[in-house]
Amino acid sequence: MKELTLVVMVGPIGDQHLERQMGWILRIAARETIQRIIATGHATRVILAAPDSRDLEWLSETPLPVELDLDPADRPFAFGARLAEVIRRYRIHRLLYVGAGASPLMSIADWEAALGAFARIEEGLLTNNLHSSDWIAVAPAEAILACAHRLLTDNTMAWVLHREQGLPVQVWPPSTASLLDLDTPVDALIAAQHPQASAALREAVRTTGWDPWRIQRIQGLLQTPGSRLLLAGRVPSWAWAALEQHTQIWTRVFSEERGMQASARMQRGEVRSLVYTYLRTVGPYRFFETLRELADGALLDIRVWMAAAGCWPKPGDRYAADLFATSEIRDPTIREWIEAAAQAPLIVLVGGHTLVAAGVVALLEGALGVARIPLACSDRRDPGALPLQG
């Protein structure tokens, strides 16, 4: 068996209570992912990089020892530099990197299949998403050292390693299991409603007290023939196709700014959004009145708006926005958006990329009570990306 080092990173718990709740959920998700990957027998070493050891008592209970690598206290966290540091320290050659909230619905069998495919790759990478990677297997891992400065987040890893370092890439067949990522509370609420959610994840989300009623209302629309649903943001074609194939609803899709982080357009201030331009022109209250003329419900990737407006907020504000906790949003612009959305004459869910991609398909699977809907093959906009068959 080839050596394979699993590296998982978890962030700080945070000071604001929504950040603490989300941080706790992410540590539970990381624990379950590590346990499943260990169960496949493919990982020969496991490293958990974290700022502290809070809620990590389970590390001593895993069948394969997990090495805790604490973030340096003398410098600010930078994703690429931190990952490069771990690669050097542990002399990693074949790497599986998994974000703390990545793919919480992937089973042991799913990981067995993916890691079995990677074992056949001598040089290159395997990822769940070329344009916004949440997990990625890389050989040689040393290639990351040359581009660590370009890796502002894990989402950019596959794109940068493929396009700038020349590593051949294979993209794992898309499914909610491989693509759902717990970036925000709304993602966790959706995951907890899914038939494949673990008991631990369900309980962790339940104990937060977050209300799933908006999730349930959207699922009701998905089950109602003739209802109208609007998606806006970084919507992939396969998510729209799943709605077309498995519902009897009408859909409107405004897909824009896919890959804004991987391509560094967001970092360069180049994000442009037609939807945001209209919102800014008419104001948020008139904006949502217009949406009611078009749909009965809307799923909105408001991270595109944030990037276009140049007001990328701290996690606490993003989490509060997704939960419609307006009193906890400090940024006045975002607070106004969410106040308008809360009063909108249609049911609205707001979030990030996951909401309008794997999230909407997970909502559909939950509404239909099925574990997995087959999705169309990964898009082939990059001719060098070779979709696996599966």
C-alpha positions in Angstrom: 0.0 0.0 0.0 1.3 3.5 -0.9 1.9 5.9 2.0 -0.8 8.5 2.3 -0.9 11.3 4.9 -4.2 12.8 5.7 -4.1 16.4 6.8 -7.2 18.1 8.2 -7.3 21.7 9.4 -9.8 23.2 11.8 -10.1 26.9 12.6 -10.5 28.7 15.9 -13.7 28.3 17.9 -14.2 32.1 17.8 -15.4 34.7 20.3 -18.9 35.5 19.0 -21.4 32.8 20.0 -22.4 31.9 16.4 -18.8 31.4 15.6 -18.4 29.2 18.6 -21.4 27.1 17.6 -20.1 26.7 14.0 -16.6 26.0 15.2 -18.0 23.2 17.4 -20.0 21.7 14.5 -16.9 21.8 12.3 -14.8 20.0 14.9 -17.4 17.3 15.1 -17.5 17.0 11.3 -13.7 16.8 11.2 -13.8 14.0 13.8 -16.2 11.9 11.8 -14.4 12.5 8.5 -11.1 11.4 10.0 -12.7 8.3 11.5 -14.2 7.3 8.1 -11.0 7.8 6.2 -9.0 5.8 8.8 -11.6 3.0 8.4 -10.8 2.7 4.7 -7.2 1.6 5.5 -5.7 4.0 2.9 -4.3 6.6 5.3 -1.0 5.7 6.8 -0.6 8.9 8.9 -3.1 11.5 10.2 -2.3 15.1 11.1 -4.8 17.6 12.6 -3.7 21.2 12.3 -5.5 23.4 14.8 -5.1 26.6 16.7 -5.9 24.9 20.0 -7.0 21.6 21.5 -10.6 22.6 22.5 -13.2 19.8 21.8 -10.5 17.5 20.5 -10.4 15.0 23.4 -11.4 12.2 20.9 -7.9 12.3 19.3 -6.7 9.6 21.6 -9.6 7.3 20.7 -8.9 6.8 16.9 -7.6 3.4 15.7 -4.8 5.2 13.9 -3.0 7.8 16.1 -3.8 11.4 15.1 -1.0 13.9 15.5 -2.1 17.3 16.7 -0.1 20.1 15.1 -0.8 23.5 16.8 -0.7 26.7 14.8 2.2 28.9 15.6 1.2 31.6 18.1 3.7 34.1 17.0 2.3 34.9 13.5 -1.1 35.2 11.8 -2.6 32.2 10.1 -2.0 32.0 6.3 -3.5 28.9 4.7 -0.8 28.2 2.1 2.1 28.9 4.4 0.6 26.7 7.1 0.0 23.8 4.8 3.6 24.1 3.4 4.9 24.1 6.9 3.1 20.8 7.7 4.3 19.3 4.5 7.9 20.1 5.3 7.7 19.1 8.9 6.3 15.7 8.2 8.0 15.2 4.9 4.8 14.4 3.1 4.9 13.1 -0.4 1.4 11.8 -1.0 -1.1 14.1 0.6 -4.9 14.0 1.2 -6.0 17.4 2.4 -9.6 17.7 3.7 -11.2 20.9 5.1 -12.9 20.5 8.5 -16.4 20.8 7.0 -15.7 19.1 3.7 -18.0 16.3 2.5 -19.7 15.4 5.8 -22.1 13.1 3.9 -19.3 10.9 2.3 -19.4 7.4 3.7 -16.6 5.0 4.3 -17.4 3.4 1.0 -17.3 6.8 -0.8 -13.8 7.5 0.6 -12.7 4.0 -0.2 -13.6 4.5 -3.8 -12.0 7.9 -4.0 -8.8 6.9 -2.3 -8.6 3.7 -4.4 -8.7 5.9 -7.5 -5.9 8.2 -6.1 -3.7 5.2 -5.3 -3.6 4.6 -9.1 -2.3 8.1 -9.7 1.5 8.4 -9.6 1.6 12.1 -10.3 -1.3 14.5 -10.3 -4.3 15.4 -8.2 -7.8 14.2 -7.4 -10.3 16.7 -6.1 -14.0 17.0 -5.5 -14.1 20.4 -7.4 -11.5 21.9 -9.7 -12.9 25.4 -9.3 -13.5 25.4 -5.5 -11.7 22.4 -3.9 -12.8 21.2 -0.5 -10.7 18.1 -0.5 -7.8 17.3 -2.7 -5.3 14.4 -3.0 -1.9 15.5 -4.3 1.3 13.7 -5.5 3.8 15.0 -5.1 2.8 17.2 -2.2 6.1 19.1 -2.6 4.5 20.9 -5.5 2.5 22.9 -3.0 5.7 24.5 -1.6 6.3 26.4 -4.8 2.8 28.0 -4.9 2.0 28.3 -1.2 1.9 32.1 -1.4 -1.0 31.7 -4.0 -3.1 29.6 -1.7 -5.1 32.1 0.2 -7.8 29.4 1.0 -8.2 25.7 0.4 -10.7 26.5 -2.4 -7.9 27.6 -4.7 -5.7 24.6 -4.3 -6.8 22.4 -7.2 -7.0 25.3 -9.7 -3.6 26.7 -8.8 -1.8 23.3 -8.7 -3.3 22.4 -12.1 -3.1 25.7 -14.0 0.0 27.1 -12.5 2.1 24.0 -11.4 1.0 21.9 -14.3 -0.2 18.9 -12.3 -2.7 16.7 -14.2 -6.1 16.7 -12.5 -8.9 14.3 -12.2 -12.3 15.4 -10.8 -14.3 13.0 -8.7 -17.9 12.4 -10.0 -20.1 15.1 -8.5 -22.7 14.2 -5.8 -24.0 15.9 -2.7 -21.8 13.6 -0.7 -18.6 14.8 -2.3 -19.6 18.4 -2.8 -21.6 19.5 0.2 -19.3 21.6 2.4 -20.1 23.1 5.8 -19.0 26.7 5.3 -21.9 28.4 7.1 -24.8 27.6 9.4 -27.3 27.2 6.5 -25.0 24.5 5.1 -25.1 22.7 8.5 -28.9 23.0 8.7 -29.3 21.5 5.2 -26.8 18.7 5.9 -28.7 17.8 9.2 -31.9 17.4 7.3 -30.3 15.0 4.8 -31.1 11.2 4.9 -27.4 10.5 5.0 -26.6 12.8 7.9 -24.9 11.1 10.9 -26.6 11.1 14.3 -23.7 13.1 15.7 -24.1 15.9 13.0 -27.9 16.0 13.5 -27.5 16.3 17.3 -24.8 19.0 17.0 -27.0 21.1 14.8 -30.1 20.5 16.9 -28.4 21.7 20.0 -27.6 25.1 18.5 -31.3 26.0 18.5 -31.1 27.2 14.9 -34.5 27.1 13.3 -34.8 25.0 10.1 -38.2 26.3 9.1 -36.9 28.1 6.0 -35.2 24.9 4.9 -38.4 23.1 5.3 -40.4 25.7 3.4 -38.1 25.5 0.4 -38.3 21.7 0.5 -42.1 22.1 0.4 -41.8 24.2 -2.8 -39.6 21.5 -4.3 -42.4 19.0 -3.7 -45.1 21.3 -5.1 -45.7 21.0 -8.9 -45.9 24.4 -10.6 -44.0 26.3 -7.9 -41.3 28.7 -8.9 -37.8 28.7 -7.5 -35.0 31.3 -8.3 -31.3 30.5 -7.9 -28.7 33.3 -8.0 -24.9 33.2 -7.6 -22.3 30.6 -8.4 -24.8 28.0 -9.7 -23.3 25.0 -11.5 -25.1 23.4 -14.4 -25.5 20.1 -12.7 -27.5 21.6 -9.8 -30.0 23.2 -12.2 -30.2 20.0 -14.2 -31.1 18.0 -11.0 -34.0 20.3 -10.4 -35.1 20.0 -14.0 -35.0 16.2 -13.9 -36.4 15.5 -10.5 -39.0 18.2 -9.8 -42.1 19.6 -11.5 -41.3 23.2 -10.7 -40.3 26.2 -12.7 -36.8 27.5 -12.2 -35.0 30.8 -12.9 -31.2 30.7 -12.7 -28.8 33.7 -12.6 -25.4 32.0 -12.6 -22.4 34.3 -12.2 -18.9 34.6 -10.8 -18.1 30.9 -10.5 -14.5 30.4 -9.6 -14.2 34.0 -8.2 -11.9 32.8 -5.4 -9.9 30.1 -7.3 -9.2 32.6 -10.1 -8.3 35.3 -7.6 -10.8 37.7 -9.1 -12.2 38.4 -5.7 -8.8 39.1 -4.3 -8.1 41.5 -7.1 -11.5 43.3 -6.6 -12.7 42.2 -10.1 -16.0 40.5 -9.1 -19.0 41.8 -11.1 -22.6 40.8 -10.5 -25.6 41.7 -12.6 -27.9 40.7 -9.7 -26.0 42.9 -7.2 -26.1 45.8 -9.7 -29.9 45.6 -9.8 -30.0 45.3 -6.0 -27.9 48.4 -5.6 -29.9 50.3 -8.2 -33.4 49.7 -6.7 -32.5 49.0 -3.1 -33.1 45.8 -1.2 -36.8 46.2 -0.5 -37.7 46.8 -4.1 -35.3 44.1 -5.1 -37.2 41.5 -3.1 -40.5 42.8 -4.3 -39.3 42.1 -7.8 -38.2 38.6 -6.9 -41.7 37.9 -5.7 -43.0 38.7 -9.2 -40.6 36.0 -10.5 -40.6 33.2 -7.9 -42.2 31.7 -4.8 -38.8 31.1 -3.2 -35.2 32.1 -3.8 -31.8 30.6 -2.9 -29.2 33.4 -3.0 -25.5 33.2 -2.9 -24.9 36.5 -1.3 -21.1 36.0 -1.1 -21.1 37.2 -4.7 -22.8 40.4 -3.6 -20.4 40.9 -0.7 -17.4 40.5 -3.0 -18.9 42.8 -5.7 -19.7 45.4 -3.0 -16.2 45.2 -1.5 -17.6 44.5 2.0 -16.4 41.0 2.8 -17.4 40.7 6.5 -16.0 38.6 9.3 -17.4 35.1 9.9 -19.8 36.3 12.7 -21.6 38.7 10.3 -21.7 36.1 7.5 -23.1 33.5 9.9 -25.7 35.9 11.3 -26.8 36.9 7.8 -27.4 33.3 6.9 -29.5 32.7 10.0 -31.4 36.0 9.6 -30.1 37.1 13.0 -30.3 40.8 12.0 -29.5 42.2 15.5 -26.1 40.5 15.4 -25.0 41.8 12.0 -22.6 44.7 12.5 -22.1 45.7 8.8 -25.0 48.1 8.1 -25.2 47.2 4.4 -25.5 43.5 5.0 -28.0 44.1 7.9 -30.2 46.1 5.5 -30.1 43.2 2.9 -31.1 40.7 5.5 -33.8 42.8 7.0 -35.3 43.2 3.6 -35.0 39.5 2.9 -36.6 38.6 6.2 -39.6 40.8 5.3 -39.7 39.6 1.6 -43.1 38.4 0.2 -41.4 35.1 -0.8 -39.4 32.5 1.1 -35.7 33.3 0.9 -32.5 31.3 1.9 -29.2 33.1 1.8 -25.7 31.7 2.0 -22.6 31.0 0.0 -21.6 28.8 -2.9 -22.7 25.5 -1.3 -26.3 26.7 -1.0 -26.8 27.1 -4.7 -24.7 24.1 -5.7 -24.7 20.9 -3.6 -27.0 22.5 -1.1 -30.0 22.8 -3.4 -29.5 19.2 -4.5 -29.3 18.1 -0.8 -32.5 20.0 -0.2 -34.1 18.1 -3.0 -32.8 14.7 -1.8 -34.1 15.5 1.7 -37.5 16.5 0.2 -37.7 13.3 -1.8 -36.3 11.2 1.0 -33.6 9.7 -1.2 -29.9 9.3 -0.3 -28.4 10.4 -3.6 -29.6 11.8 -7.0 -27.3 11.0 -9.9 -25.7 14.2 -11.1 -24.4 15.1 -14.6 -20.7 14.8 -15.1 -18.4 17.6 -13.9 -18.2 20.5 -16.3 -15.3 20.3 -18.7 -14.6 24.0 -19.2 -10.9 23.2 -18.6 -9.7 20.7 -21.2 -7.0 19.5 -18.9 -9.4 18.4 -16.3 -10.2 14.7 -16.8 -13.5 13.7 -15.1 -13.4 10.2 -13.6 -16.2 7.9 -14.6 -18.3 6.7 -11.7 
